[in-house]
Amino acid sequence: MSDVNIQQFEWKDHQHEGQLSIDVFDAGKDIIVIAPLAGVIQESLDISVHNDLMTIRGNRPSPIEDDASIHAYHTECFWGDFSRTVVLPVDVKGDIAKATYSNGILMVRIPKQQEDKKIHVTFVDD
């Protein structure tokens, strides 16, 4: 019975890691992804785009030190390691994406792939 409880606890912890909120916007030629990341450690922040998947990873350490004498009455903020992967709604050019972090907000601007262009065919007489 204790094995089941341990497995459930580990599953809950794993699920808890992905608590990063994001917004995804269509801005004409770009896709914009915004995430509130107040307190993120700059060196831990990692953003990658592979095909139509974007992943944001990092760490936000708790401002409250781990102390057995401190008891939380209520918690909603997520602290610690985080990872969030989102499927982007269109094909993008991830290799030329730009990201900025200001006032605790991460903004990633990713250019969309150009739509298929019609290729003009030149007929040459043999």
N, C-alpha and C positions, 0 to 999 in steps of 0.2 A: 504493500500500500504506500509506503514512503517513496518508492521509486516513481510512482505515478505523480505524487505531489511535486517531486523534484522536476520531473519532465514538464509539468504544467507551469511551474515557476520559471523555468528556463524559456519556455515558449513565450510567456508574457514579457519577460525581459527582452527577448529578441524583437517582439512586436513593438515594444516601447521605443526602440531605437529610431524608428522611422517617423517620429513626431515633428517633422519639419513642414510648416505650412508654406505653400507656394501659390502664386497667381500666374497664369499664362495668358498673354495678350497677343492679338494679331495687330501689327502696326504697319500694314501695307507690305513693304518689302522685307520686313523683319518680324521675327517672333521675339517677344520680350517676356522674360521670366523674372519674377520678383519674389524674394523671400526675406522675412524679417530674421536677422541673425545677430541681434544685440549680444555683445560679449564674446563673439567667436574669436578663437585664437587664430591670428592671421596665418601663421605657419601651418595650421592644420587644415585650412580651407582648400579643398580640391574640387574642381569642376571639370567634368569631361562630357563630351558629346560623341556618341558613336551611332552613326546612321540617324535614326529618329529617336534615340534615347539620350536623355540628359541626366547626369548624376551629380548631385551636390553632396560632399562629405566634409565633415569637420568636427570640431569639439568646442563646446561652450561650458567652461568650468563653472560650477556653482559658486556664487559669491558668499555662501554660508559654508564655513569650514565643517568637515565631517567631525562632529562632536556628539557623543552619546547624551550629553546633557541638554541638547537642543531638540525640541519636539515640534514638529510641523502640525498646525491645526488644519491647514488647507494648502494644497499645491496644484497648480495648473501649468506652471512654466516647466519646460523640459531643459535639463542640464546634462552635460556629458557628451559622449560621441553621438553623432547623428549621420544618417545617410538617407537620401531620398532620390529615387529614380522616377522620371516621368517620361511617358511616351509623348513626343511632340506631335502636333496635329498635321504637320507637313514636313517634307524633306527639307533639310537645312544644310548650310555650309558651316559646319562646326569648326573647321580649321581657321575661320576668320571671325569667330565670335569675339565679342568684347564684354568684359564684366567690370562693374564698378561697385564699390562698397562705401556708403556714406551714411552717417547717422544711424548705424545699425541695420541698414537695408542693403541687401545685395540685389543688383539689377544686371541681368545678362541679356544682351541684345545679339541675336543670332540671325544673320541674313538667310532668307529663304532661297532654296534652289530656284533657278530660273525655270520657267515652264518649258516644256519641249518646244523647240523652235522648228518651224518647217524649213527643210533644206531645199534650196533652189537647185534644180538639176539643169545642167547645160548639155544639150545634145550636140554631139560632134559627128559630122558626116565622115564615114570611112572612105 
